[in-house]
Amino acid sequence: MESYVDLFTENKKVALYIAGTTVALLGIALGYKYIWKQKKLTRVGAVSQLLVHPMKSGKAVSVHTAECLQMGLKYGELQDRHWLVITEDGHMVTGRQQPRLVLVSLTCENGQLCLNGPEMEELRVPLHQQANPIFNCRVFSSDTQGRDCGEEVSNWLTRYLAAGVTFRLVHFEPHLKARKSAKQDSRFPEDIEVAYPDAAPVLLMTQASIQDLGSRLDHDFSACRFRPSIVVSDCGPFSEDSWDYVQIGQVELQRVMGCGRCIFTTVDPETGIIGRKEPLNTLKTYRLIDPAQKTSPVFGQYYIVKKTGVIHVGDPVYRISY
C-alpha cells in the first residue's frame, strides 16, 4: 500500500513540476511575443557620414564602416577619442585652448602611430609601447589615465603648438581608469564609461540641422566643425531631438541629452583659427532649449550604446518606439 502512495506522491510531484515548467515557458513566450509586437521601427533617415576622432580635438577620420562599441566608434586600431593631449601635470589640452590641434591628423598603419600637421614632418612611432609610463589625467572634472606615447611624440607636439610649454600625448587602454559619464551629467546611467570624449560614447546629428544653421549665416558648414560620430541625412532639421531610441543595422542607441555647445564651435576645422563668435552666437538665438545647459545651445544629441555592432554609410536609420 505504501508503495502506491509513494508512487502517487512522486507522480504528483512530477506532474506539478511539468505543469509549473509549462506555465513558466508559456509566460516567457508570451512575454517575448508581447515585447516583439511592441517594438516598432520607423525609418527616419540614412547614415551619410561616420567620423572617428582618434585624438581629442584632432582631425576627424571619415570612414565607410565602423564598429559601434560601448565606448564609441572604432575603425581598425583607431578608436574614437582614445588619445589625449595633456600638459605635464596631466591636464587635458583641447581646441578650446589650442585651436591648431584640429589640423593634427592621427592615424595608425602597420603597427605604427602616425602624426601629421601643417609644416611638420610626419612622425611615426610604435603604436604599442608598454614600457612607457601611465599618466594620471584630468578631463573636465573627472580623473582618468593614459599611457604616454613617448618623448618623440611629446617633442613633435611641443614644437607644433609652440606655446612655450611641454605637451604630451597619452593613449587610453582597456585596463586603465575610465571616466563615468554620470560625473559629467547625472542624466547618464551610472554604468556608462568613456575614455576622453566630453561626455558620451556617441554624438549624433543630422545634415539638415547643419544646413539649417548655414542658411541662417549664409555660410556652408562641414559636419567636422561640430565633431559628431554619426551624421544622418534624408530627414528634417533637428529630427534627432526626438529620436529617443535608434536602430542602425544591429546597433541600438539610446538618447540621453542634447550636446551643449561652447566656443569650440567657432574653430574653423580647415584653418585652425578660432573666431570666438560664430556660429555659437547664432545658435544661442534659437537653440537654448535645455534649461540644464543654461547658456549652452543644443546642437546634436548624445547617445549611449545599448547594442553593439557594425554601422555602414548608407545604412537606414530607424526610430524605435514601444
C-alpha positions as CSV (number, residue, x, y, z in Angstrom):
1,M,0.0,0.0,0.0
2,E,2.8,2.4,0.9
3,S,4.4,1.9,-2.5
4,Y,1.2,3.0,-4.2
5,V,1.1,6.1,-2.0
6,D,4.8,6.8,-2.8
7,L,4.2,6.3,-6.5
8,F,1.2,8.6,-6.4
9,T,3.2,11.2,-4.5
10,E,6.1,11.1,-6.9
11,N,3.8,11.2,-9.9
12,K,2.0,14.2,-8.4
13,K,5.4,16.0,-7.9
14,V,6.4,15.3,-11.5
15,A,3.0,16.4,-12.8
16,L,3.2,19.6,-10.8
17,Y,6.8,20.2,-11.9
18,I,5.8,19.7,-15.6
19,A,2.8,22.0,-15.2
20,G,4.9,24.7,-13.5
21,T,7.6,24.5,-16.2
22,T,5.0,24.6,-18.9
23,V,3.3,27.7,-17.4
24,A,6.7,29.4,-17.0
25,L,7.7,28.7,-20.6
26,L,4.4,29.9,-21.8
27,G,4.8,33.1,-19.8
28,I,8.2,33.7,-21.3
29,A,7.0,33.0,-24.8
30,L,4.0,35.3,-24.4
31,G,6.3,38.0,-22.9
32,Y,8.7,37.8,-25.8
33,K,5.7,37.9,-28.2
34,Y,4.4,41.0,-26.4
35,I,7.7,42.8,-26.4
36,W,8.3,41.9,-30.1
37,K,4.9,43.2,-31.0
38,Q,5.5,46.4,-29.0
39,K,8.8,47.2,-30.8
40,K,8.1,49.3,-33.8
41,L,10.7,50.5,-36.3
42,T,10.1,53.7,-38.3
43,R,12.6,54.7,-40.9
44,V,13.7,58.3,-40.3
45,G,16.9,58.7,-42.4
46,A,20.1,57.2,-43.6
47,V,23.7,57.4,-42.4
48,S,25.6,59.9,-44.5
49,Q,28.9,60.1,-42.6
50,L,30.8,58.2,-40.0
51,L,33.5,60.2,-38.3
52,V,36.1,58.8,-35.9
53,H,38.2,61.3,-33.9
54,P,41.1,59.3,-32.6
55,M,42.7,62.3,-30.8
56,K,40.5,64.6,-28.7
57,S,40.3,67.9,-30.7
58,G,42.3,66.3,-33.6
59,K,41.3,65.9,-37.2
60,A,38.4,63.6,-38.0
61,V,38.9,60.4,-40.0
62,S,35.9,59.8,-42.3
63,V,35.2,56.1,-42.7
64,H,32.7,54.0,-44.6
65,T,32.3,51.3,-42.0
66,A,32.8,51.4,-38.2
67,E,32.3,49.2,-35.2
68,C,30.0,50.8,-32.7
69,L,31.2,49.7,-29.3
70,Q,30.2,50.6,-25.7
71,M,32.9,53.4,-25.7
72,G,32.2,54.7,-29.2
73,L,33.2,54.1,-32.8
74,K,36.2,52.0,-33.8
75,Y,37.9,51.6,-37.1
76,G,40.8,49.2,-37.1
77,E,43.2,50.4,-34.5
78,L,41.5,53.8,-34.4
79,Q,39.1,54.3,-31.5
80,D,37.1,57.5,-31.0
81,R,38.7,59.9,-28.5
82,H,41.2,57.4,-27.2
83,W,44.2,59.7,-27.5
84,L,44.6,62.9,-25.5
85,V,47.0,65.8,-25.4
86,I,47.9,66.8,-21.9
87,T,50.2,69.2,-20.1
88,E,53.0,67.7,-18.0
89,D,50.8,67.8,-14.9
90,G,48.1,65.7,-16.6
91,H,45.5,68.4,-17.5
92,M,43.8,68.0,-20.9
93,V,44.5,70.3,-23.8
94,T,41.8,70.8,-26.4
95,G,41.0,73.0,-29.3
96,R,39.5,75.5,-26.9
97,Q,42.9,76.4,-25.7
98,Q,45.0,75.3,-28.7
99,P,42.8,75.7,-31.9
100,R,45.5,74.4,-34.2
101,L,45.0,70.9,-32.7
102,V,42.1,70.5,-35.2
103,L,44.7,70.3,-38.0
104,V,46.6,67.4,-36.5
105,S,45.9,64.0,-38.1
106,L,46.5,60.9,-36.1
107,T,46.3,57.5,-37.9
108,C,47.6,54.0,-37.4
109,E,49.4,52.0,-40.1
110,N,51.3,48.7,-39.8
111,G,51.7,48.8,-36.0
112,Q,52.8,52.5,-36.1
113,L,51.2,55.7,-34.8
114,C,51.4,58.4,-37.4
115,L,51.1,62.1,-36.7
116,N,50.8,64.8,-39.4
117,G,50.3,68.5,-39.2
118,P,50.8,71.7,-41.3
119,E,54.5,72.5,-41.9
120,M,55.5,69.5,-39.8
121,E,57.4,66.3,-40.9
122,E,55.4,63.1,-40.5
123,L,56.2,61.3,-37.3
124,R,55.9,57.5,-37.0
125,V,56.5,55.7,-33.7
126,P,55.5,52.2,-32.5
127,L,51.8,52.1,-31.6
128,H,52.2,50.0,-28.5
129,Q,54.9,51.0,-26.1
130,Q,54.1,49.0,-23.0
131,A,57.3,50.2,-21.2
132,N,56.1,53.8,-21.3
133,P,54.7,55.2,-18.0
134,I,51.0,55.7,-17.3
135,F,49.9,59.2,-16.5
136,N,47.0,60.3,-14.3
137,C,45.0,62.8,-16.3
138,R,42.2,65.2,-15.7
139,V,39.3,65.6,-18.2
140,F,37.0,68.4,-17.1
141,S,36.0,67.3,-13.5
142,S,36.9,63.6,-13.9
143,D,40.1,61.7,-13.2
144,T,41.3,59.2,-15.8
145,Q,44.5,57.6,-17.1
146,G,46.5,57.2,-20.3
147,R,49.8,55.6,-21.4
148,D,52.4,58.0,-22.5
149,C,53.2,57.9,-26.3
150,G,56.9,58.8,-25.8
151,E,59.4,61.6,-26.0
152,E,59.4,61.9,-29.8
153,V,55.7,62.5,-29.8
154,S,55.9,65.0,-27.0
155,N,58.7,66.9,-28.8
156,W,56.6,66.9,-32.0
157,L,53.5,68.3,-30.4
158,T,55.5,70.8,-28.3
159,R,57.2,72.2,-31.5
160,Y,53.9,72.2,-33.4
161,L,51.9,74.1,-30.8
162,A,54.8,76.4,-30.0
163,A,53.1,77.6,-26.8
164,G,56.2,77.7,-24.6
165,V,55.2,74.7,-22.6
166,T,55.7,71.0,-22.9
167,F,52.8,68.8,-24.2
168,R,52.4,65.0,-24.1
169,L,50.1,62.5,-25.8
170,V,48.6,59.7,-23.9
171,H,46.6,56.7,-25.1
172,F,43.7,55.0,-23.3
173,E,44.0,51.3,-22.9
174,P,41.1,49.0,-21.8
175,H,42.6,48.2,-18.3
176,L,43.1,51.9,-17.4
177,K,40.8,54.0,-15.3
178,A,37.9,55.2,-17.5
179,R,35.6,58.2,-16.8
180,K,31.9,57.9,-15.7
181,S,29.6,59.9,-18.0
182,A,27.4,60.5,-15.0
183,K,30.2,62.6,-13.5
184,Q,29.7,65.0,-16.3
185,D,25.9,64.9,-16.2
186,S,23.6,63.0,-13.9
187,R,21.3,62.1,-16.7
188,F,23.7,59.4,-17.9
189,P,23.4,55.9,-16.4
190,E,26.0,55.2,-13.7
191,D,27.5,52.3,-15.6
192,I,28.4,54.3,-18.8
193,E,32.1,54.8,-19.2
194,V,34.1,56.8,-21.8
195,A,37.8,57.4,-22.5
196,Y,38.3,61.1,-23.4
197,P,35.1,62.4,-25.0
198,D,33.4,65.3,-23.3
199,A,30.5,63.1,-22.0
200,A,29.1,60.4,-24.2
201,P,30.3,57.5,-26.4
202,V,28.3,58.7,-29.5
203,L,27.3,62.1,-30.8
204,L,24.6,62.0,-33.5
205,M,23.3,64.9,-35.6
206,T,21.5,65.4,-38.9
207,Q,22.8,67.0,-42.1
208,A,19.7,69.1,-42.2
209,S,20.4,70.6,-38.8
210,I,23.9,71.7,-40.1
211,Q,22.3,73.1,-43.3
212,D,19.7,75.0,-41.3
213,L,22.4,76.7,-39.3
214,G,24.3,77.5,-42.5
215,S,21.2,79.1,-44.1
216,R,20.9,81.5,-41.1
217,L,24.5,82.7,-41.6
218,D,24.7,82.3,-45.4
219,H,27.7,80.0,-44.9
220,D,28.3,76.3,-45.5
221,F,29.5,74.4,-42.5
222,S,31.0,71.0,-42.7
223,A,30.0,68.4,-40.1
224,C,33.6,68.3,-39.0
225,R,33.2,71.6,-37.2
226,F,30.7,70.0,-34.8
227,R,32.6,66.7,-34.3
228,P,29.8,64.2,-34.5
229,S,30.2,60.4,-34.6
230,I,27.2,59.8,-36.9
231,V,25.6,62.1,-39.4
232,V,22.2,61.3,-40.7
233,S,20.6,62.5,-43.9
234,D,17.1,62.2,-45.5
235,C,15.3,63.9,-42.6
236,G,14.3,67.3,-41.4
237,P,16.4,69.8,-39.2
238,F,16.6,68.7,-35.5
239,S,14.7,65.5,-36.1
240,E,17.4,63.9,-33.8
241,D,15.9,65.8,-30.9
242,S,13.0,63.3,-30.7
243,W,14.8,60.1,-31.5
244,D,14.9,58.6,-28.1
245,Y,15.8,55.1,-29.4
246,V,17.6,54.5,-32.7
247,Q,18.5,51.3,-34.6
248,I,21.1,51.2,-37.3
249,G,21.8,47.7,-38.6
250,Q,22.0,45.6,-35.5
251,V,23.2,48.6,-33.4
252,E,20.8,50.1,-30.9
253,L,21.3,53.6,-29.4
254,Q,19.6,55.4,-26.6
255,R,19.4,59.2,-26.5
256,V,20.4,60.7,-23.2
257,M,20.6,64.5,-23.7
258,G,21.4,67.3,-26.1
259,C,25.0,68.3,-26.7
260,G,25.5,71.8,-25.2
261,R,27.9,73.8,-27.4
262,C,30.8,76.0,-26.5
263,I,33.4,78.2,-28.0
264,F,35.0,75.2,-29.8
265,T,32.3,75.5,-32.5
266,T,34.0,78.8,-33.6
267,V,37.2,77.0,-34.5
268,D,37.5,76.6,-38.3
269,P,38.5,72.9,-39.0
270,E,40.2,73.9,-42.2
271,T,42.4,76.7,-40.9
272,G,42.6,76.1,-37.1
273,I,41.6,79.7,-36.5
274,I,39.2,80.5,-33.6
275,G,36.6,83.2,-34.3
276,R,35.0,83.2,-30.8
277,K,31.6,84.4,-32.1
278,E,30.0,82.4,-34.9
279,P,28.3,80.1,-35.3
280,L,27.9,80.0,-31.5
281,N,26.1,83.4,-31.2
282,T,23.6,82.4,-33.8
283,L,23.0,79.0,-32.2
284,K,22.2,80.9,-28.9
285,T,19.3,82.7,-30.7
286,Y,17.3,79.6,-31.3
287,R,18.8,76.5,-29.7
288,L,18.8,77.4,-25.9
289,I,16.3,74.6,-25.4
290,D,17.7,72.8,-22.4
291,P,17.3,74.6,-19.0
292,A,20.1,72.4,-17.6
293,Q,22.5,73.7,-20.2
294,K,21.8,77.4,-19.3
295,T,23.8,79.4,-21.9
296,S,24.9,76.4,-24.0
297,P,22.8,75.9,-27.1
298,V,22.0,72.3,-28.0
299,F,23.3,71.1,-31.4
300,G,23.3,67.3,-31.8
301,Q,22.3,64.6,-29.4
302,Y,24.3,62.4,-27.1
303,Y,23.6,58.6,-27.2
304,I,24.7,55.6,-25.3
305,V,25.1,52.2,-27.0
306,K,22.6,49.6,-25.9
307,K,23.5,47.0,-28.5
308,T,26.9,46.9,-30.3
309,G,27.5,46.1,-33.9
310,V,28.8,47.4,-37.3
311,I,27.5,50.5,-39.0
312,H,27.9,51.4,-42.7
313,V,27.5,54.7,-44.5
314,G,24.2,54.3,-46.3
315,D,22.5,52.2,-43.6
316,P,18.9,53.1,-42.9
317,V,18.3,54.8,-39.6
318,Y,15.2,53.6,-37.7
319,R,13.5,55.2,-34.7
320,I,12.4,52.6,-32.2
321,S,9.1,53.1,-30.5
322,Y,7.4,50.8,-28.0
